Amino acid sequence: FECCSLNILLCKVNIDTKIKLMNFINNIIGEELKIFEQKFSESVKSQSPLLDRIMKYIIKRKGKQMRPMFVLLSAKLHGKINDTTYRAAALVELLHTATLVHDDVVDESLERRGFFSINAIWKNKIAVLVGDYLLSKGLLLSTTNNDFENLHILSEAVKQMSEGELLQIEKSRNLNLKEDIYFEIIKNKTASLLSSACAVGAYTTSNDKAISNKMKLFGEKVG
């Protein structure tokens, strides 16, 4: 009973902390987040009725958008948020969403964020193509606007995420997983995109690679 009560108390503390944190972030970049959401919705539009329907399904069931938040916060820390910043935040969210869609296929998961996954509704073949579409939209968003440094920073993250996933699959049968291997997996799978989000955000307002690299390290430690 005491253990159960402690768990309930911890859950309440965690919820209260999250609410306070979200209110704090909203006070800093609340308006910028609204602009980002509008620009992101525009960036995934498609002429294909099926794709457009799936994109609307994805947008309505969006997550916390933590990675775009880190882009915007890192950018604002070093200057004024601009169109390049919003494109970088959209690119991060496009890549992140694409990896989630592909991950659900790989993991044979039928649920994502409390709702049916894309592969659960439209099957694996369409889910894979949707993930590819999101990746291509991210590439086009960057190349069309000559945001090559942004694309370079985030392409490295995608490479690391793939390596982390493959390393986890390779080591999953090993019950004696070494600590350094575990940290390599979580660094690649989780921290790499958060790290790149901070790096690319800082670069869009500072145009300084040294600052970008420092923010990249910060993002890695948070991740």
C-alpha angles and dihedrals in degrees: 000000000000090000091051092049091050091052091051090049092049091049090052091049091049092049092047091049092049092050092050091047093049091048090050092050091045090055090055104040105006095122092043090053091055090052090047093052090053093048092046092052089052092048094060098047115126137193088223110092092212094050092044090052091050092047091053089050090053094047093049089054097045121153129229091295089225095158095054087047090057090049092053095042093048090048094049090049089065105031147319118329110245141175091280089056092053091049090050091051090049091049091052092050092045092052093044093050091047091054091049092052091049092044091056089055092048093046093041087232117170096191136058124178092345095308135089113284121239092255091050091059104029100023130241100291094057092041092056091048091048090053090050090049091053091050091050092049089054092050092048092046090057102038094045090056096038092243090150097148090053090051092048093052094048096041087062089055092052090051091051092047091054091048091049092051092049092046090052091051090048094050098036093098092053110094091188096064109175119233095239091053091049091052091047090054095050092042091056100035100041114006098048096069094043088048092051091046090059092044096049093044092054092046093054092063103027101036083206119127093198091058090043091054092050091052089047090058090047090052091049092054091048090048 
